């Protein structure tokens, strides 16, 4: 379905749209999507859950969530990584896995209890909450013309960071009508 966000055209799979009100073509301020990871297919229809049918065990998160919103000339995500985040980061970086590094945000900063993960090839910048009572989640943002794309995924997926970064690249290309 063709959708325009921030005057940027995207081809969005209707089944991936999370909010019924957003299921229409044409200009929109924001579109919220979800895709099964690693297949990147739209999820099956949600199942109705009642107190009798709910499972006691916690279900694993198998979705990568994507919000596309008009940026309205706000600071670009890559500029934020270069100019804003460094003010709040600890100096030391920690190598995590095959090209992925982590820098912690300082306590008392607006990003306290979060870490910034970065890699060069494929490019990845993800700001992640730390695991606690709930599993840590990551935000990875990028700008495409007049729109900002915000990907959300579990921090635990960073053990497969190359697959996650490549999945975000493929989704971006696919929705722009480019070959992925």
CORBELFEN-V850993 format. One record per pair of residues at least 4 apart in sequence whose ideal C-beta (glycine too) atoms are under 7 Angstrom apart, sorted by the first residue. I is the first residue (numbers start at 0). J is the second residue. Records with the same first field share a line. If there is no record, write none. Layout:
I=J ; J
//
This chain:
0=11 ; 13 ; 24
1=8 ; 10 ; 24
2=9 ; 11 ; 24 ; 27 ; 30
3=7 ; 8 ; 25 ; 26 ; 27
4=9 ; 27 ; 29 ; 30 ; 67 ; 68 ; 69 ; 146
5=69 ; 70 ; 144 ; 145 ; 146
6=145
7=143 ; 144 ; 145 ; 146
9=67 ; 174 ; 175
10=174 ; 176
11=15 ; 16 ; 30 ; 32 ; 174
12=41
13=22
14=41
15=32 ; 33 ; 34 ; 41
16=21 ; 22 ; 30 ; 32
17=31 ; 32 ; 33
18=31
21=27 ; 30 ; 31
28=68 ; 69
29=66 ; 67 ; 68
30=67
31=66
32=65
33=42 ; 62 ; 64
34=39 ; 40 ; 41 ; 62 ; 63 ; 170
35=40 ; 42 ; 61 ; 62
36=61 ; 62 ; 63 ; 166
37=162 ; 166
39=166 ; 169 ; 170
42=62
48=52 ; 53
49=53
54=58
60=153
63=150 ; 152 ; 166
64=151
65=148 ; 150 ; 170
66=149
67=146 ; 148
68=146 ; 147
69=145 ; 146
70=142 ; 145 ; 146 ; 147
74=78 ; 79
75=142
76=80 ; 140 ; 141 ; 142 ; 147
77=81
78=82
79=83 ; 84
80=84 ; 124
84=88 ; 115
87=104 ; 105 ; 108 ; 109 ; 110
88=102 ; 104 ; 105 ; 115
89=102 ; 103 ; 105
92=100 ; 101 ; 102
93=100 ; 101
94=100
95=99 ; 100 ; 101 ; 116
96=158 ; 160
98=118 ; 119 ; 120
99=116 ; 118 ; 157 ; 160
100=117
101=114 ; 116
102=114 ; 115
103=114
104=108 ; 110 ; 111 ; 113 ; 114 ; 115
106=111
107=111
110=126
112=128 ; 129
113=126 ; 127 ; 128 ; 129
114=127 ; 129
115=126
116=123 ; 125 ; 127 ; 157
117=123 ; 124
118=122 ; 123 ; 160 ; 164
121=161 ; 164 ; 165 ; 168
122=164
123=139 ; 160 ; 164
124=139
125=137 ; 138 ; 139
126=137 ; 138
127=135 ; 136 ; 137 ; 154
128=135 ; 136 ; 154
129=135
130=134 ; 135 ; 154
134=153 ; 154 ; 155
135=154
136=151 ; 153 ; 154
137=151 ; 152 ; 154
138=149 ; 151
139=150 ; 167
140=147 ; 148 ; 149
141=148 ; 171
142=147
143=148 ; 171 ; 175
148=171
150=167
152=156 ; 163
156=163
159=163
160=164
161=165
162=166
163=167
164=168
165=169
166=170
167=171
168=172
169=173 ; 179
170=174
171=175
172=177 ; 178 ; 179
173=179
//
